[in-house]
């Protein structure tokens, strides 16, 4: 397995961790009945840490598809170079750092880390065209 695919597999596990942590926090606020029920009735938006965990997870989902697509295109094109390798690891590390920053409500550094993860995806795509 390539380095980039390893980073992708770990990013999938990170997504599951985000999901379970955010769902657990939501269940503590809204209750097991809501979580296991049909969720037909709208609820107040989550506030505080549970709300930030939920938003961080949703933000992860927004970037993960682009990351996964970039890694898979690099793999299918058999393009593996410094940009694709470092881009994949930088994305993963930035997303690991992003989650606790968002949960803690640290605004500016969270945005910087998001930007790093975004640029990492761009690096992977750039690696498709530059040796």
C-alpha positions as CSV (number, residue, x, y, z in Angstrom):
1,X,0.0,0.0,0.0
2,X,1.3,3.5,-0.9
3,X,2.0,6.1,1.7
4,X,-0.9,8.2,0.4
5,X,-3.3,5.3,0.7
6,X,-2.1,4.7,4.3
7,X,-2.8,8.3,5.1
8,X,-6.3,7.9,3.5
9,X,-7.0,4.8,5.6
10,X,-6.0,6.6,8.7
11,X,-8.2,9.6,7.7
12,X,-11.1,7.2,7.4
13,X,-10.4,6.1,11.0
14,X,-10.2,9.7,12.1
15,X,-13.6,10.3,10.5
16,X,-15.1,7.5,12.5
17,X,-13.5,8.9,15.7
18,X,-15.1,12.3,14.9
19,X,-18.4,10.7,14.3
20,X,-18.4,8.7,17.5
21,X,-17.1,11.6,19.7
22,X,-19.7,14.0,18.2
23,X,-22.5,11.5,18.4
24,X,-21.7,10.7,22.0
25,X,-21.7,14.4,23.0
26,X,-25.0,14.9,21.2
27,X,-26.6,11.9,22.9
28,X,-25.5,13.2,26.3
29,X,-27.4,16.5,25.5
30,X,-30.4,15.1,23.6
31,X,-30.8,11.7,25.2
32,X,-30.8,8.1,24.0
33,X,-34.4,8.2,23.0
34,X,-33.8,11.0,20.5
35,X,-30.6,9.4,19.2
36,X,-32.3,6.0,18.6
37,X,-35.6,7.4,17.5
38,X,-36.8,8.7,14.1
39,X,-35.7,12.3,14.9
40,X,-38.9,13.7,13.4
41,X,-39.1,16.6,15.8
42,X,-36.6,19.4,15.2
43,X,-34.3,20.1,18.2
44,X,-32.5,23.2,19.2
45,X,-29.1,23.5,17.7
46,X,-26.4,22.0,20.0
47,X,-24.5,24.6,21.9
48,X,-21.1,24.7,23.6
49,X,-18.7,21.8,23.2
50,X,-21.3,19.3,21.8
51,X,-22.2,21.9,19.1
52,X,-18.6,22.5,18.3
53,X,-17.9,18.8,18.1
54,X,-20.8,18.3,15.7
55,X,-19.7,21.3,13.5
56,X,-16.1,20.0,13.5
57,X,-17.3,16.6,12.3
58,X,-19.4,18.2,9.5
59,X,-16.4,20.4,8.5
60,X,-14.3,17.2,8.3
61,X,-16.9,15.7,6.0
62,X,-16.7,18.8,3.7
63,X,-13.0,18.3,3.2
64,X,-12.6,14.6,3.3
65,X,-14.3,13.9,0.0
66,X,-11.8,16.2,-1.8
67,X,-8.9,14.6,0.1
68,X,-10.0,11.1,-0.8
69,X,-10.6,11.9,-4.4
70,X,-7.1,13.5,-4.7
71,X,-5.4,10.5,-3.1
72,X,-7.3,8.1,-5.3
73,X,-6.5,10.0,-8.5
74,X,-2.8,10.1,-7.5
75,X,-2.9,6.3,-6.9
76,X,-4.7,5.5,-10.1
77,X,-2.4,7.7,-12.1
78,X,0.6,6.1,-10.3
79,X,1.8,9.6,-9.3
80,X,3.7,9.4,-6.0
81,X,6.1,12.2,-5.2
82,X,7.0,14.7,-2.4
83,X,3.8,16.7,-3.0
84,X,1.5,13.8,-2.9
85,X,3.2,12.1,0.1
86,X,3.7,15.2,2.2
87,X,0.3,16.6,1.2
88,X,-1.4,13.4,2.4
89,X,0.3,13.4,5.7
90,X,-0.1,17.1,6.2
91,X,-3.8,16.8,5.6
92,X,-4.1,14.0,8.1
93,X,-2.0,15.7,10.8
94,X,-3.8,19.1,10.3
95,X,-7.2,17.4,10.6
96,X,-6.1,15.6,13.8
97,X,-5.1,19.0,15.3
98,X,-8.2,20.8,14.0
99,X,-10.7,18.7,16.0
100,X,-9.6,19.6,19.5
101,X,-9.0,23.3,18.4
102,X,-12.5,23.5,17.3
103,X,-13.9,21.7,20.4
104,X,-12.0,24.1,22.6
105,X,-13.3,27.1,20.7
106,X,-9.9,28.4,19.6
107,X,-10.9,30.5,16.6
108,X,-7.9,31.9,14.7
109,X,-5.6,28.9,15.1
110,X,-8.4,26.6,14.1
111,X,-8.8,28.6,10.8
112,X,-5.0,28.5,10.2
113,X,-5.0,24.7,10.6
114,X,-8.0,24.4,8.3
115,X,-6.1,26.4,5.7
116,X,-3.1,24.1,6.1
117,X,-5.3,21.0,5.4
118,X,-6.8,22.8,2.4
119,X,-3.4,23.6,1.0
120,X,-2.4,20.0,1.6
121,X,-5.1,18.8,-0.7
122,X,-4.0,21.4,-3.3
123,X,-0.4,20.0,-2.9
124,X,-1.7,16.5,-3.7
125,X,-3.4,17.7,-6.9
126,X,-0.4,19.7,-7.8
127,X,1.7,16.5,-7.4
128,X,-0.3,15.0,-10.3
129,X,1.2,17.5,-12.7
130,X,4.7,18.1,-11.3
131,X,7.3,15.4,-10.8
